[in-house]
């Protein structure tokens, strides 16, 4: 249940959004307007910066039509976010992007936006979710990133690869923060047969094996960071008393 | 954040974005297609300059395209230069430089000032297609021998690419007039034999000290042609200004060598914090993620 206080905080920051309860759905819906600056050196976002007349190309002022849907099902602990104004499709067309996953939209899941790898939500919000934090730390960087992408054809903080590649890259980044539950979440998020095959294989995963992304290239030449993450995950599973691979 | 981390991030922030790289590639293609239309398959056309050497920075970059004709072509180097100039003028606004032709796109009879493309006409010395003669426009009848492959090799394998990029950024941000080729050779000369080029903090300080103390009588030869002393056209006044700029920078960092804020100051890197107002919300890196897709 979302408290009125939490909703007020979000709407105060993003006044173009409205809270709607309709046909059993609970949504924050409307224009997501923002003015933000991302500083790559300090790795920080500043929402509503004081810029005056300063011209700084890091400042992005933009607006997207979005739905943020709160779903009360055990498998949907976190809101689903969708862009509804057709802007993503426009960007896709402008850049001739064949695979919409490049813009982090999951067509198989009702066009929801993948703000971060699924296990990361559990890492970030182990004790539940403060909606305003979800907006500021995930939704804002995504849409800022999308506007940046529109201009520069790349994501300001980078992005994770699709599917299992992204899970392994994420594992590589956060290995030191992983506990048994997160390791299980990572394994549960995997969908490629090859990933399971590699995790269950004996010995070190060799870099010349085929990449999990399906490119047919050597994994060390294709997704080296994912290879390192895969190796770490395999090592960590070996050390566990519970084997998440059986469950998955 | 340590100074080395700051410098690494500064360099990372100066990497050209994918859009910039794609634009460069399409401009190169456009210029190449135009030159091919005019001169057929005769010339060798390729990237030169910082694109080929890996020393580009986002804040200030040009595109260099060499257009070298084979040794057996029937024109001398001055004719080649003038011929390429004439043809390029049919489509572009052209400014002749020492050995290059700077072109800009023309839009509604005005030159578009997005960035420069320098086309460098030349003629290969022999059939090996390495060394080439370039025309020197300021000196009547003069030509100069050069070797682009050698330049690329010397600079890209010097272990100094990051320091050269830092040097270029320092030059741009401090409004210092110093030709890129000279800057590259200065960095390499200064760090000759150094085993700690990866230590950007110490190496860049060493470079500043070198500029402050030794620039007045430094002599630099073109690695591809020892008869070409590239520092010869460098006036005492220009050397003096660079030396005093280096001294200013050293005065700032010498007091607190390990303070990234001092380094930020010499690179004139704007601080994000100056934009924080009472109503601002700051989200720092440890709370941020990167988008993914299942």
Interface residues (C-beta under 8 A of the other chain):
Chain A: X13 X37 X39 X40 X41 X42 X43 X44 X45 X46 X47 X48 X49 X50 X51 X54 X56 X59 X101 X104 X105 X106 X108 X109 X113 X114 X115 X116 X117 X118 X120 X124 X133 X136 X137 X138 X140 X141 X142 X145 X151 X152 X153 X154 X155 X157 X158 X159 X160 X161 X162 X163 X166 X167 X170 X189 X191
Chain B: X1 X6 X9 X10 X12 X13 X17 X18 X19 X20 X22 X269 X270 X272 X273 X275 X276 X277 X279 X280 X281 X282 X283 X284 X285 X287 X288 X289 X290 X291 X292 X293 X294
